Amino acid sequence: MTTKLLSLIRKPQTKVIGTVAAALLVAGLVASSVMASTGTYVLEVNGQALGVVHGKAVVRSALAALKDEAAKQYGRPVSLGRQVALVRYTSDTDAAAAGVAQAGAGQSNPAAKGQPTLAELKNEAAVREVLRGLSPLAVDGFMIRVEGQDVVGLLDKNEAQAVVDELKAEEAARIKQRGASVSSLEIVQKVTVEAAAVPLDKLRTKDEAKRILTRGTDRIETYVVSRGDSLWTIANKHGMTVDTLVKANPDLPKSLTINPGQKLNLIAATPYISIVSVEVKTVKEWIPFPIQVIEDPTLWPWQVTVKQPGVGGQKEVTYRIERQTSSRQQNTSVVSEHILSEPTLQIEVHGTKRAPDLGTGSLYWPVPSGQLTSGFGWRRLNYHTGIDLAAPRATEVSAADSGTVVFMGLKGRYGKTIMLDHGGGHLVTLYGHLNGYAAGLSEGSTVQKGQLIGYVGSTGNSTGPHLHFEVRVEGKVVNPLNYYPAH
């Protein structure tokens, strides 16, 4: 792999220089100094132009210094791992064709306008710096190759060979942490370790090599989730898509929920290797008990009694799970299932008594002083199933129509809630976010149209004191304003 310095020194023809060298030589070199010297070159590494130098010695000296520096650092011989060449220009014609300044320092040839320019490397230190940045040197070591591609190198053979073994062992440990046993575990790609001259920019430690093989890079960039963040806002802030952000964080739950303080990777993995595993996991699972329902017309629908409690059963299930580390997908199948105990029947008595037809069909505005602040239907990203009436906390809430209290208590996002059935379940009104209930009310109570039933509050999922008011017809929400033409 070692390439002899200056082996590609060449004298391009004037015709070629007109089309190629104009993109290489820096505009602004003093014409007199260029034309006076036959040792003006463009320094290249692997065909990439780095700058303009005067004389070969400065490059030889810079390379020798870099070799000595690397040899002391790594304790072994250092060679050229990439092609280093000097493109030489020896005539006034060549210089002019290359876009070299003809009118003195700081003035460029008009013919070279728009062409890329390179810095003049005036001394050995400048040459050494640009060469160090492109790392043309290599040391004897061991290259890890994936499907024949050079990926990462290490100095020690045993460490290089241990990289793959440790990656497999770490995946096996993760499987055991999940309570499963490893049936098989293999790397999909062909991975080899071979003695080679390793370019310095591919040389890594064992842990860095493992990260590169599994992530495609050893660069780490993270973001700490703040209150109010979402995957969309984080991705947008960093110029990513949500899909890319999810790919960068394969351990996110299926719900894709995130929490303040959580760290997210911002660099999506593009792994060189993928591990396919088959694991076997045996778990005990609950078998739900069957329920037999007996209807009782003397009880209200919300009145349910258990006549005979059921007992859940238990079964032992063995699963076969196939995973691939480069994907969030897994294939799961049941290997065996063994019943440990059978479930027993639960008998329940459900009331079927219908609420009397007390409603008039026309509705009373439940908070006379309330201000409509949010209507029915879509608002931004969610569907509003009622209307919001803003009013000071503890403002009285009245029944929209005569009916029966069929629910009174906490109801999820609604907080403290009352539901009135105005007749046989056909039309039901709901009053949410209440601060409290009117004295004497309970499930089964009957109320009159306009009667006090509760007080405005901000319980449940609420941003301030208001009444959330819903109308349901045959179990489906409808726009309450249909019953209030004046509003």
N, C-alpha and C positions, 0 to 999 in steps of 0.2 A: 504493500500500500504506500510505501514511502516514495515521494516524488522528488526528483532532484531539482533543487532551486535553479531557476533561470533556464530550465530545459526548454521552455517555450518562448524564449526571447525571439522576437521576429521583427522584420522590417517590412511593414505593409507598403504596398504600392500607393502612389498618390491618388489613383482613381478609387481605391478601396477606402483610403483615409477620408475622402470627401463624404462618404456615406456612413462610416462606422466611427472613426476616431473623433468626429465632431461631438459625439455623445459622451466621450470619455475625458478629454482634456479640459482643464479648468480655464474658463475665460478670465482674463485678468492677470495672467502671468506676464512679466515684463518681456517684451519681444526681444530686446537686446540680449538678455541673459539666456533665453531659450536658444536663440540662433547661434549664440556663442558657444553653447555646450552641445556636444554630441551624446551626452549621457542623460537626456531627459526621458523619463519613462512613466507609464501608467502602471501602478501596482494592482495586480489582480489576485484574488483567491477564489479558486473554482469558477473562474470566469466573471466574478463580480468585481467591478472596478472600485478601488478604495480611495485612491488619491494619486497625486502627481509627485514623483520623487526625482532628485537629481543625482544620478550615480547609483551603481549597484551596491557599493560598499555599505551604504547606510541601511539597506535592506538586510544584507548578510549579517551586519552587526546587530540589528534589532532581533533577527531570528535567533542568533546565537545567544543573546541575552535571555530571550524568552525560553529557549531550550534549557539553559542553565537553571533558570528560576523554577521551571517545572520539574526538572530532574531532582533538584533539592527537595521540592515539595512532595514528590511521589516516590522518591528513592529508587528510581529505575530509569533506564534510557528513554529518551524522548525523540520522536521522529516527526516528519511532516505527515500529517494525516490527510491533508487536502492540497490540491495543486496550487502552488504559488508561482506566478509568472510576472515578467516585466514586458510591457509592450513598448518598443523603442522607436523614437523618431529622430532621424538624423539629418534632415535637410530643411531649408527654409520653406520649400514648397510643402513638405509634410506638415510643418508647424502651421502654416497659413491655412492649409486645407482642414486642419484639425480645429480651427476656430481660435487659435492663439492670438492674443492681443497684438496689434501692429502699431499702436499709437502711444504706447507707454503704459505704466502701471495704472491699474484701476479702469482701463478702457477696454471694452470687448469688441471683438470683430462683429460687425453688423451681420455678417453671413451666419454667425453662430447663434444669433438671437433665438431664444426659445429652446435651445439645447440644454440638457442637464449639465451641470458643472460639478467639478470635484475640488476638494481643498488641496492646497499645496502643502505637502508634508515636508517641513523645512529642516527637520533634524531627526536623529535616531529616536528620541523620546516620542515624537509624534507618530512615527512609523510603528513603533512598538505598541502604542496605544490602540491604533486601528487594527493591528494584527491580533492583539489580545481580544478585542471585541468579537472578531470573526473566528477565533480559535482554530488556526490551521494545524496545531500540533496534536500529536497522539502519543499515548503511552501503551506499552504492552499490557494487556489485560484480558478480560473475557467478556465477549459480547453475547447478550441474550437476544436471540432472533426469534421472531414470530412469523411463521409462514415464510421464512427466508428473508424477512425484513429486519434490518438492524434497528433495535428499539432502544436499548440502554446497556451500558457497560459497567463492569465492576473490576476492581484490581485483583480481588481474591477469587480463585476458582470455586472453593467450597461455599463462599457466600453467594456467588452467582447461581450455583446449583441449588442452594437452599431457598432461593427466592420462590421458585415454583412450589416446592414442597411445603413451605410455610403458608403460602396462599391457600393451598388445598387444606392444610391442617386448620387454618383459621375459619374456613367455611364449614368444615366438619364440626368445629367447636360451636359455631352459631346454630347449626342444626341441633346439636345436643342441648343447647340452651333453650330451644323451643320444645324440649321434651321428646324429641324424636331420635331414632337411631339411623345411622347412615347405611343405606343399602349399596349405593354406588356413588362415585364422585370422580368426574373426569374433566379435564380442560379440553374444550372443543378444538382449539387451534393447535398446530404443531409448534412446540416450543423447544429450541435447542440452545445449548451453551457452548460457545466455540472460542478458542484462543484467537485473539485479533489485536490489531493496533487500534485502540479505542480513542476517537477524537475527544479532546478534553471536555467539549460541551455535551457529550453523551455520557460522561463519567458520573456515577452516582453512588450513594451509599445503598445498603441493602433495603432499608425502609423506603427510601426515595424510589428505588427501582420497583418495589411492590406497588407504590401509589401510581406510578406511571403505567404499569401493566394493567391495573384495574380501573384507572380513571382517565388514562390518556395523557395526563400531565401531573406534575408534582406541585403545581401552583395551587394555592388555597386562597379563596376569597369568600368571606362569610358576611351575613347580615343578621343583626339581632332584631327580632320582631318587636315592634312597639305597639302600644294600644291604638286601635283603630286601623292597623295594617290589614291588608288582605293579600292573597297571592297576586291578584291583578295589580294592585297599587305598587307592590314590591317589584314585580316584573317590569311594569311600565317605567318605574324610577330608574331601573338599571338597563333599559333598552333590550329587554328579553320578552319572550312570550310566556304565558302561563304554562304551556306544555313543556317548554325548555326548563323552566324553574322546577316543575314537578319531576322532570327527568333528572335534574341535579340533586334531587332529594328523594331517593327511592324509598326511604323509611317513613315517609309521610303516610298517615292512615288513609284508608280508602275514601273517607269522608273529606279528606284534604283540609282538615281544620288545623289552624295554627294558633299559638298562644303567645302573649307578651313574654319576652325574655328568651324565647326559643331561637336557636341559631339555624340559619338556612344557608346551604351552599349556593353560591352564585355561578359556579362553573359546572356546566353539565358534563358528565362523564362520557367520554368516547373511548371505552376500554379497548385495549389490544387483545385481551383474552376474555373468555367467558367460561364460567364453570357450570356444568350441568350436574345436578345432583338428584338422586332418588332417595327419599327418606321414608321411614315407616313410623307411624305414630299411633299408639293405642290410647284411647280416652274413654272415660265413662260419661255417658250422656243421659239426661233426664228424659223420660217418656211422659208426655202430658197425659193427664187422666181424661177420659171422655166425660161429657156433661149431658145429663138428661134434664130437660126443662119441662116443668109442669106449670101450666098457666092458671092463674087465680084471678077471676074477674072482680073479686072483692078488694084487691090490693091495687095501689097506684103503680104505674110502670117503673117508678124509681124504687119501689119496694121489692127487694130480692132477699129471700131467705134460703139458707142451705139446709135442706132436709137430711141429706146424707153426704158428709164430706168425702171427697175423693182423695186418693193417694197416688202420687206419681210413681211410675216405674223407673227402672234403670237398665241401661244396656251398655255393653262394652263393644266399641267399634274400633277396628283397625283400618287406618287409611294409608294409602300409598300416595305420596306427594312428589311430583316432579317439578323442579324449579330450574331457572337459568339466571345467573347473576346479572346478565345484561338486560333483563326484562322484569317488569313487575308482575307478569303473568305466572300462573302456576296451574298444573293439571292435577286434580285430586280425584281419586277413585276409592271406593270401599273394597277392602280386601276380605274382611270378615265382620260379622255382627253376631253378638251373643247376648240374649236376654238374661239379665240377672234377676229382675223382678218385674212382674206384670203390674200395670196400673189398675186401680179400682175405680168404679163408677162414682161420679158425684151427681147427686140429685138436687136441683135447685127449683124453687118456686118463684115465678116471676108474675108480678101484678100486671093485669091487662085492663084495669079500670080506666075508662076514658074520661078526660076532663070535660065537664059540662060546657055546653055552648053558651058562654057568657058574653062573648065579644059582640060588638055592634058592627064591626067591619070598617068603621072610620076611626082613625087614630088621633090621639091627643099628643101635642108636642111635649115630650117627657121633661124637658127643662125649659120652661117658658122664657127664662132670661138667657138661655144658652146661645152662644154664637157658633154657627156652623164653620168649622175650620178645616175639615177634610171630608171630601165626598166619597161616594161609593165607587168601587172599581179599581183599575190599575193606577198605582202611584209609584213612579220610579220602577223598582225591581220587584215589588210585591203587590198582591191583590188585596184591596181593603174591602172587607166583607160587610161593612156598615158605614155609618157616618159618625163624625166626632163633633160633640157639642161642648165647647170650652165654657167653663164657669168657675167661680172661686170654689175652693175646697169647702165641703159641707153644704153646698147648695142643694136644695131639695130636688129629688128625682121622683116623678109621678108615673103611675101605670099608664101606658099608652091606650089601653082599653081594659075592659073588665076581663078577668080571667083567673086561672089557678096557678099558684106558685109550684112549678114542677122541678125547679132546681134553685138551690140557695147555698152558696159556699164558694170556695176557691176553685177557679177553672183555668189552670195553665196561664197563658199569656194575658187572659182577661182579668186576672186578679180576682177580687171579690165580685161575684156575679149573681144576678137574679134572672131566671127565665120564667116567663108567663105563657101558659097555654090558654089561648082564647077560645078553644073549642075543638075537642077531638084530635088535637095534634095538627090540624090543618094550618093554623096560623099561630106562630110562636114569636114573641119578642124577647130580646136579650139586652140586658143592661150591665155593661162591664166597667172595670176600673173603679168600682165603688169604694168609698171611704168607710161605709158601714151600712147597716140595714135598719129599716123602721122597726120600732119595738112591736113585739107580738107576732111578727111574721115567721112562718116556718113552711117547710115543704108541705103542700096540701092545703095551705090557706087560700081563700078566695079574696080577690081584691076588686074594687070598683074602678072604673075609668077615672083617671085624675087623682087617685088615692096615693098618698105618700108611701113609697116602698123603700127608699134608701137615700144616700147622699153622695154627691160628686166627690171623687177622690182621684188617686193616681197609682192604684195598686196594679200589680202585674207588670206587663211590658208597656210602660207609659212614660211619656216625656214631660208630663205636667198635668194638673187637674183638668179633667174633662170626662164626659160620659161617652163611652162607645156604645152606640145603639144599633141593633140589628133587627131585621124582620126576616123570618123564615116562613116560606109557604111550602107545604108538603115536604119539609126537611131541607129545602134549598134556599140559600140567601137571595134576597131580591133588594132592589134599591128602595130604602125607606122613603125617599123623597117622592116616590110614586103615590104615596098616601097623603102627601102634604103639598097640594098644588101651589099654595101661597109661597112656599119656600123654593 
